Amino acid sequence: MLINEEEKALGCPIALSELLTQLGYRAELVAIELNGNIIKQADFGSTTITDADKLEIVSFVGGG
């Protein structure tokens, strides 16, 4: 699987929400593109990803 253009091996299908947790992301602070499609935050738990997928994770950072 490609995550932000970096090759990663999952070994098995995994829920997007679980992958975000494993990678240290907070779901409420990211936008996800999976194989060219934007995934709604409400669908993170029901979206399963595999080693064949391409994932882009954009995290939001606050500042002033």
Residue pairs with C-beta under 8 A, 6 or more apart in sequence:
1 7
1 8
1 9
1 10
1 49
1 50
1 51
1 52
1 53
1 54
1 55
2 8
2 53
2 54
2 55
3 23
3 55
3 56
3 57
4 55
4 56
4 57
9 51
10 19
10 49
10 50
10 51
11 51
13 48
13 49
13 50
14 22
14 48
14 49
15 44
15 45
15 46
15 47
15 48
15 49
16 32
16 34
16 39
16 43
16 44
16 45
16 47
16 48
16 49
17 27
17 44
17 45
17 47
19 49
19 55
20 26
20 27
20 30
20 44
20 57
23 57
25 57
25 59
27 41
27 44
28 41
29 59
29 60
30 57
30 58
30 59
30 60
31 38
31 57
31 58
31 60
32 38
32 39
32 44
32 55
32 56
32 57
32 58
33 39
33 55
33 56
33 58
34 47
34 49
34 53
34 54
34 55
34 56
35 53
35 54
36 54
39 47
49 55
